[in-house]
Amino acid sequence: MDTLSLEADSGGSIDREELEGLLEGYTDNMSDEIDCVLIIPPDATRKHSRAGIITNIIYHKLIDSVQNIDIMPALGTHSPMDEEKLIDMFGDDIPLRCFKVHRWREDTVKIGEVPEKFINEVSEGKLNESIDVKINERLLDDKYDKIISIGQVLPHEVVGMANYTKNIVVGCGGKEIINSSHYLGAVYGLERLIGRDHSPVRRVYDYVEENLLQDIPLDYLLTVNKSSVDSRTGLAELVGIFIGRERDAFEKAVELSMAYNIDFLETSVKKFVVYLSPEEFKSTWLGNKAIYRTRLAIAEGGELIIIAPGLETMGEDDEFDKLIRKYGYVSKEEVHELAKQNKDLQENLAVAAHLIHGSPEGEFKVRYASDNISAEELNEVGYSHIPLAEAKSQYDPEQLDQGINNIKEEKIYYIENPAVGLWAEKDKFAQMS
């Protein structure tokens, strides 16, 4: 199919009527022979993208013409969504029986591999092993006549720019491709790839799309949103939507996202204050987006204060949590050595990558404001602690504006939600290209 697209006028956004019109055109063009559909939206960590609303619209436009619609959130390594989260994101008018859970350790089957020679080339000689590619078995089920992958395109610490094939290869992927691709991005360098399209990890995902996914009846539906979230609804305004199978849909979305989701700063920032919504961020595994998305703008010797009222743990599951606590957010070189010497990290390279991404590398200080994780626990993994009440008293999120704020004699840069953008010193970003 040709790419369908809709972009908002400059400074505006796509409203519900416009969105429904585009999606009606998309669903009306589907073959009459389509009887069974699998929709793969992101999970609750991407609620702000309006993917839940889009999923709901597509479901209701198709339900009278197809026999069965399944919905499987692309969890990747994240925790499954409970009933409350499913209803909050997708609405209460889709039967809960429609929702399926992706279990990345149990439900995947091998569809091929990315060869060692290719990995060696894209990693600049740092990695020398082929990567097995496993995806959720549902994507290979012949009963599905159409699979609709819904994803938000925005700067991402592992691949450069989410989404496109990442929603399938990682969101619905198995242990090997998740671990190896995350580690590939980490050894290449987060600073070198975030906010860019053609990273080594993206080249791996493109290889999978071109060589291993062609027999799957996939359509990619890609959104671009503004980089601010309405605190009342948890949603960001939609400014672009691109639907198609070919890569040009993704490339158009990347171009638009770079205009909306990267804030280039003229100078580095001495102190960032980042707020994490308690509904969305309960682990440092997710909360460290505050680090990933600001590290190109933090001044040397600077400070990042992360106000995290919902923080409860380090990892999204028990195994990851134990490994993070065991090794801590040490430097990239230390993680490389630990991964060589310890089997548990070798078998969980996504954790090794996460430790690298979350390390301040001795260049700045990270302070988490939380009442649920102690100062001792945070100190043990390389961070500092500040009591939540103290942080809110000094930096009240309800009184701060996105961007620069002057508090008494102190200048800070406040971010409401780090997951929706990238903040980078202009010259530093250019030097990393």
VOLOGU-951576 format. One record per residue: x, y, z of N, C-alpha, C in turn. Coordinates in steps of 0.02 Angstrom, whole numbers, plus 50000, padded with zeros to 5 digits. Example, Ala and Ser with C-alpha at 12.3 -4.5 7.8 and 13.67 -1.06 7.14 Angstrom:
506604971650390506154977550390506604983550390
506424988850354506844994750357506455000250394
***
This chain:
500424994150000500005000050000500445006350000
500195011649970500545018049972500475020950043
500975024950062500955027950128500385032850134
499985032050187499475036950204499765041450258
499645047850254499935052350305499495058350317
499585061150376499235067150396499675071050443
499795077350427500195081650470499795087850490
499895090050551499545095950575499845102250543
499445107350539499705113850518500215116250568
500665120550546501195123050590500905125950654
501155123350711500925125750775500285122550800
499945118850757499315115850776499385108450793
498825104950796498825097850810498245094550773
498285087950768497765084050734497195082750784
496585084650766496035083650813495705076750801
495235075050843494905068450841494565067250774
494225072250748493865071450684494355069950627
494915073550626495415072350573495725065350580
495865063350642496145056850654495665051350632
495035051950650494545046950631494475046650555
494515052350522494465052450449495025048450416
495645049450440496205045750412496135038350425
495955036550486495905029450503495325026150467
494795029950453494235027150414494465025650343
494855030250315495125028950248495575022850247
495975022050299496425016250304496035009750309
495555009450355495175003250365494715001650306
494445006850275494005005650217494375002550158
495035003850155495435001250100495664994050111
495514991250169495704984350181495274979550140
495584974050120495234969150080494634966250116
494114964550078493524961250106493684954250132
494274951650113494454944850133494794944650201
494884950350232495194950450299494684948550352
494834943050387494384940550438494664941050509
495314941350515495624941150581496204946150583
496194950550634496684955950639497034955750707
497684956950706498074957850768498324964950770
498144968650822498384975450832498934975350885
499504978450870500064978650917500224985950934
499904988550987500054995251010500624995151061
500895000951079501365001151136500984999951201
501364999351256501044998351321500935005051356
500785004751420500595010751457501155015951461
501785013951451502335018751452502315023451392
501885021951344501785026351285501065028651281
500725028851338500035031251338499985038251308
500475042451323500465049451300500435049951224
500615044651187500625044851114499935044751082
499425043451122498735042551099498635036051061
499105031451069499035024951036498435021151062
498245022251125497655018951152497025021251117
496985027751104496405030551068496395027950996
496975027750964497025025250895496805017950892
497045013950940496845006950942496095006250949
495795010250993495075010051004494695011850941
494925016950906494585019050844494615013450792
495215010550782495285005250732494854999150751
494854997450815494454991850837493714992750818
493444998650832492734999750819492585000650744
493065002650705492955003150633492994996350599
493324991550631493394984950601492924979650629
492674980650689492334975350725491724972550689
491394976650649490794974250613490964970550548
491594971150526491764968150461492254962250466
492554961150525493014955550533492754951050589
492974944850588492724939950637493074940550704
493714942650704494084942550767494614947950767
494674951550823495204956450832495554955050898
496204953850895496614953050954497064959150962
497214960851023497644966651038498194964351085
498824964951064499384962851105499874968551114
499844972051171500324977451184501054975051177
501454979251146502164977551135502554979151199
502564974351244502854975351310503604975451310
503924971851263504644970851269504794967451336
505214970551376505384967851442504964970951498
504484975251481504094978651532503584973951565
503344976051622502834972151658502174972251621
501794966751623501134966551590500664971851618
500204974151576499704979051597499134975451633
498934978151691498364975251726497714978051697
497154975651723496504977551697496404985151700
496604988051755496514995351764496894999251712
497514997251698497915000751648497644999751578
497404993751563497114992451497496514996851484
496084997351534495485001551526495665008951522
496145010951562496355018051562496645020051495
497025015551463497355017351400496915016151339
496545010551339496195008551278495435009551282
495175011351341494465012451348494115006451378
493505007651402493125002251434492634998851386
492675000451321492204997651273492534992551226
493124990051245493434984351211493444978551260
493154972851243493154967151290493854965251311
493954964051374494624962351400494884955851370
494434951451347494654945151316495054946351252
494994952351223495364953951161496104954851174
496294956451236496984958151251497394951851266
497974951551234498444946051243499094948851272
499454944551309500074946651342500674943851305
501144948151288501784945851260502254944151317
502484937951317502974935751368503624934351331
504104938951341504704938951299505154933051312
505084929851369505504924051384505174917451362
504524917351353504174911051341503834910451273
503594915951245503124915551188503444916751120
504094916551115504424918351052504704912351016
504744913050950505034907750908505544910850860
506054906950844506594909450801506364909850728
506504915550697506334916350626506964917050583
507544917250615508174917850577508704921050621
509224923750589509754927050626510054932650585
510354937250621510754942550589511474940150590
511794939450531512444936150529513004939850566
513494936050588514064938750625514424944150586
514524943050522514894947950480514544954650481
513884954550476513494960750476513554964250544
513504960450599513564963350666514264966350676
514774962950654515454965450660515524972150624
515224972550565515274978650525514924984550559
514294983550580513914989250608514164991250677
514484986550713514724988150780515434990750780
515704991850721516394994350714516894989550747
516744982950741517194977850765517124976250839
516654979450874516594978450946516224972050964
515774969650920515404963550932515514958750874
515604952350890515784947450838515384941050844
514734941750855514294935950858513654937350819
513384932150788512734932750756512204933650810
511624936150789511074937150837510464933250813
510234928650856509614925150842509024930050846
508564929550799507984933850798507364929650814
507064931050872506454927750891505914933050900
505304931450879504734935950889504144931950916
503654935450942503064932150970502734927650919
502564921650941502284916650895501634918850863
501274923550893500644925950863500764929250795
501334932450787501464935850724501554930950666
501664924650682501764919550631501134915250621
500604916950656499984913050652499614914950588
499504910050545499174911250480498464913850487
498174913350546497484915650552497424923250545
497984926750558497954934050553498064936250481
497554939550454497604942150385497934949050383
497934952450439498244959050444498504960050515
499124962550520499424964350584499594971750582
499324975550628499404982750628499844984750687
500454986950673500934988950724500894996450734
500694998550794500625005750810501205007950853
501565013050832502145015250871502265022650865
502555025450917502715032650919503445033650898
503575038150853504245039850832504495045850872
505045044750908505345050050948506055047850967
506475052450991507165050451009507175044751059
507645040051047507675034051089508405032151102
508545030251164509235029051186509545022651158
509145017851136509425011551111509505011651035
508995013951000508995013350927509105020050892
509035025550927509125032150896508475035850890
508015032850850507335035250844506865029250846
506435029050897505915023950899505425025850842
505115021750809504835015250822504935010850761
504425009950719504465005950657504604998650678
505124995550652505234988450666505404987050739
505594992150777505734991150848505124988350884
504534990450865503924988050897503844980450890
504104977650835504064970450823504674966950852
505274969350835505894965750852506034966050926
505874971550959505984972151031505324971651069
504824975551049504184975551084503854968751085
503954964851032503684958051028504244952951019
504854954851038505434950751025505634946151082
506134942051067506394937351115507034939751148
507274935751194507834937551237508454939451198
508624935551146509264936551112509304943251076
508794944751036508814950950997508734957051043
508344956451097508274961951144508944963251178
509254957951204509884958751240510434961451194
510524958251137511094959851094511024966751062
510424968551041510344975051009510414980751059
510174979651120510274984751172511024985651187
511374980151192512084980651207512474983751149
512274982051088512584985151029512524992751032
511924995251049511835002451054512255005451109
512325001851164512715004451221513455004851205
513734999651172514444999751157514605004851102
514125005951057514215011151006514195018051038
513755018851086513715025251123513045028651115
512685029151171512045032651171512105039651141
512625043151159512695050051137512785050651061
513035045351030513155045450958512535043850917
512035040650949511465038350909510795041450927
510705043750989510045046151009509835052150967
509215052050943508955057450902509135056850829
509425051150809509625050150739509315043850711
509235043550646508925037850614509405032050606
509945033050568510355027450543510895025350593
510675022350649511145019750698511305012550683
511825009650715511955002550706511364998150725
511014999950779510444995950800509884996350749
509765002250722509255002850670509434998750609
510074998450592510274994350535510134987050547
510204984750609510034977850626509284976750618
508884981350644508154980550637507944980950564
508274985250525508114985550453508294978950419
508834975850440509024969250412508464964250425
508214964250486507674959650504507054960950462
506874967250453506284969050412506374966750340
506964968050313507074966450242507154959050228
507404955350277507584948350264507164943150301
506824945150356506494940150397505754941450410
505504947450395504814949150411504364949850350
504634948950290504254950650230503624946450220
503604940450248503014936150239502464937550289
502584942150335502084943950386501674949850360
501004949450362500574954750334500544960950377
501104964450382501174970050428501014976750395
500684981050432500664988150417500934991850478
501344996950466501595001150521501195007550524
500935009150582500585015350594500995019350644
501285024750622501775028450661501525035450678
501585037250742501355043850764501945048150784
501835054750779502305059650806501895064450849
502135065750910501775069950957502215075650980
501905080851006502275086251037502615083751100
503155087051121503545084651177503335087651243
502685088551252502415090551317501775086451328
501675084551391501115080251409500625084051452
499975083651436499455086751477499405082951542
499555086151597499565082751662498875080151683
498345082851654497665080651672497485074151636
497695073451573497495067651533498065062651523
498685064851534499255060551520499385059651446
499135064251405499185063651332499575069551303
499915068151248500265073451211499905074651145
499915080751122499565082451060499885078751001
499455076450956499675072750896499795077650840
500395077250809500545081850754500675078250688
500735071650690500845068050627500665060750635
500425057750580500285050550579500445047950510
500805042350507501045039650444500905032150444
500575029750391500365022750388500635019550324
500995013950331501255010450272501705004750292
501955001150243502414995650257503134997650242
503225002050194503895003750172504235008650220
504895008950215505285013050262505165020450255
504905022650198504805029850189504295032650239
503825028450263503355030750314503735032550378
504215028350396504625029650455505065035750444
505365036350386505815041950373505445048650377
504835048850352504435054950357504275056550430
504125051350468503985052450539504605054750577
505185052050560505815054150591505935061550578
505845063650517505965070650500505515075250541
504885073350549504415077550587504595077350661
504775071450687504945070850757505565075050775
506045075250731506645079250744506465086650752
505945088850718505725095850723505355097150788
504995092150813504565093150872504855090450937
505285085450934505465081850995506185082751018
506565086950985507245088451007507295095951024
507465097351086507575104251107508325105551108
508565109451060509265111151057509405117351100
509855116651147510025122051193510685125151173
510745131651180511355135151161511925133751209
511765132751272512275131251322512055125351365
512535122251399512375116651443512025119151506
511705114551541511285116151599511635113551662
511685117951712512005116051775511555111551817
510895112851816510445108751856509785107551818
509635101151808508995098951782508575096451840
507925097851838507445094651883506925091351838
506845084751847506395080851805505865077551849
505245078151828504695074951865504475068651829
504385063251867504145056851841503445055451869
502965054751824502285053151845502275046451882
501955046151940501945039851979501565034351943
501095036051900500725030951862501155027551810
501645031151783502045028651728502725025951750
503035029151799503735027551817503775024751887
503895018151891503945014951956504625011651967
505065011951917505725008851921506255013451892
506875012451913507415016151881507515013751809
507295007551795507325004951726506965009751678
506395012351699506035017251658506215024351677
506305025551742506435032351765507085035351740
507555031051722508195033551697508155036851629
507555036851600507465041051540507655048251556
507575050151619507775056851639508515057951627
508915052751634509635053251620509775052951546
509475047951512509615046951441509465053251400
508905056451417508645061851374508945068651390
509345069051443509645075451462510405075451462
510715069551457511435069251469511835073251418
511565074451359511915078551310511845086051324
511485087751378511405094851395511645096451465
511825091451505512045092751574512765095051574
512895100551609513565103251613514005098551655
514645098551639515115094651679515095097051752
515025092351798514955094151868514245096251886
513785095551839513095097551850512695092451891
512045093751897511635089551940510955088251906
510715082151915510055080251890509655077751949
509115081351966508665079252019508045076251988
507895070052006507335066351978506805065452032
506255069052025505715068552074505275062752053
505295057352093504975051052072504525048252128
503925051052136503485048852190503265041652184
503275038752124503045031952114503605026752115
504215028952124504785024352120504755019052174
504775012752153504725007152200505285002152194
505615001852136506094996652124506604998952072
507084994652057507584996252006507374993351938
507284986751936507114983451874506374982451865
506164980851803505464979651788505264972551808
505744968051818505594961551845506124959751897
506014954351934506454952651990507164951251968
507254947751911507924946051889508314952351871
508014956851834508354963051816508494967251877
508024967351923508104971351984508714968952023
508794962452030509364959652068510024961452034
510044961151968510664962651932510854969951937
510364974351933510514981551940510794982952010
510484980052060510714981052129511404977952140
511534972452106512174968952115512754972952086
512664975652027513234978851992513224986451994
512644989551996512604996752000512745000251935
512625006751935512705010951875513425013451872
513875008851858514585010451853514755012651782
515385014151769515575016851705515515011751648
515525014251587515475009851528516035004751528
516645006851541517215002251540517144996851594
516904998851653516804993951706516274988851687
515734991151655515204986551634515464981751582
515874984151535516174979751484516554974051518
516954975751567517354970751601516914965951641
516414968751675515954964551714515574959651669
515394961951610515034957651563515474952051537
516124953351531516584948151508516684942751562
516644944851624516834940551680516244936951714
515634939251703515064936751741514514934051695
514354927751705513864924351663513174927551667
512984929851728512314932651735512224938951692
512744942951684512704948751640512744946651567
513154941751552513194939251483512524936751458
512134933851504511474931251485510934936651487
511114942551511510624948051516510954954651493
511164954751430511524960551405511104966851403
510444965951402510014971951406510124975551472
510254971851525510404974951590511084978451587
511574975151556512234978351549512164984951511
511764984851458511644991051419511304996351462
510824994251502510464998851545510935002051596
511394998151623511875000851672512325006151639
512535004751577512955009551541512555016051528
511945015251504511535021151488511405025351551
511335022051608511145025651669511735028151709
512345026951686512925029151723513075036551711
513175040451763513375047451753514095048051729
514465042451730515165042351707515605047251745
515405048951806515795053751847515745060851822
515305062151773515265068851743514745073351776
514245070251806513725074151840513425069851895
513005072851937512725069451995511985068151983
511755062152002511055060251997510765059452067
510215063052080509885062552146509155060752134
508945055052160508245052952156507875055252219
507295058352209506865060252264506305055052269
506335051052322505855045552330505785043852403
505175041652422505075039252490505065031652494
505065028352436504985021052434505645017252426
506155020652402506825017652397507295021852440
507675018652482508065022152533508695025252504
508985029752543509625032752524510165027452516
510155022452561510655017152558510595013152493
509995011452473509895007752411510145011752351
509985018152350510205022352293510955023352294
511245024352352511965025152356512335018952331
512045013152344512375006852325512395005952249
511945009052213511955008452140512275014552106
512515019352146512885024952117512525031552114
511925031852144511545038052144511505040852215
511225046852221511105049952286510355050352298
510165052052359509465052252379509295058952408
508675060952397508405066852429507685065252450
507485066652511506785065252531506295068652484
505765065152469505275067652420504985074352442
504795074952506504495081152530504985087052523
505615085752536506125090952531506195093252458
506205088452412506275090152341505675094152317
505065091952337504465095452315504405102452346
504675103052407504665109652439505125114452403
505695111952382506185116152348506015117252275
505745111852244505595112152172504895109252162
504395113252174503695111052171503485110352098
503355104252075503165103252004502545107351984
502095108552030501495112252013501635119652003
502205121952025502375129052018502895130351964
503155125051933503685125851884503415125551813
503735129151769503585129051697504095124751661
503885121551608504355117751568504895122551542
505525120751553506075124951531506415128451589
506695134251577507095137851627506655141151679
506835140051743506485143251799507015146351845
506855152051873507285155251923506965154451991
507295150752035507045149552102507515152752152
507285158152182507715162252225508325164352185
508915162052202509505164052164509765158452120
509355153352111509575147452073509185146852007
509545145151954509235143951889509225136451877
508625133851862508565126751846508185125951780
508255119951752507875118251691507405112551711
506755113751704506255108951726505955105151666
505875098551675505565094351624504995090451657
504405090851628503815087551656503815080051644
504035077851585504045070651569504625069451521
505145065851542505735065051499505635060151441
505095056351442504995051151392504795053751324
504615060151320504325062651258504795067251219
505435067551239505875072051202506605070651214
507025075051187507745074851196507975082051204
508405083051255508685089651267509435089251258
509705093251213510415092651195510725099451182
511335100351208511725106251189511895105751115
511745110851079511785110651006512475108550981
513005111551007513675109950983513875102851002
513685100751062513855093951084513505088751041
512885089851025512505085250981512845084750913
513045090550886513375090550821514045086850822
514415087550877515055084350882514995076750885
514425074250910514325067150917514105063850851
513945067750801513715065050738514245060950703
***
